């Protein structure tokens, strides 16, 4: 499996919300988020980012999968400690979606109970993976810096939108490790 790398054009485009933007600080938009959860009765609730994850958990809202990196605006913050049953680890460099991301997020989404995916690197682009792997009628939420919270309703349309983004990323095949190079006898 390879790694998808963000291109400069896509970087600018992805600064725009990928779903419904609810303006305001996380605490201010809690009522709207609560109403959306009540109205849609989502199959899974997936949060990407420490601030949104921590805020929903602190308010007692259900979060099935938290994808976090223990940072906010690239600065270390206090780790989330809400008795999450299962913690998975993943290494994902900034500006990429690597092969490991797909496996770990798939395992998290298919697990029962709350699962924390702790990312060494950057989790920002993993909202795309979450939408593609989550069952339909799930909600994927992430913070839009300085603006509010973005909520993506997982359905055929949102999955197609994420596929188009992935297809526009640069794909780099993983290089085999030195010990795994096949030698051609000569």
HUCOR-V744145 format. One record per helix or strand of 2 or more residues. SS is the DSSP state (h for helix, s for strand). FROM is the first residue (numbers start at 1). LEN is the number of residues. If there is no record, write none. Layout:
SS:FROM:LEN + SS:FROM:LEN
//
This chain:
s:2:4 + h:8:6 + s:20:4 + h:30:11 + s:45:4 + h:50:9 + s:65:4 + s:71:2 + s:75:2 + s:86:7 + s:96:2 + h:99:11 + s:115:7 + h:126:8 + s:139:6 + s:148:6 + h:156:13 + s:170:4 + h:178:3
//
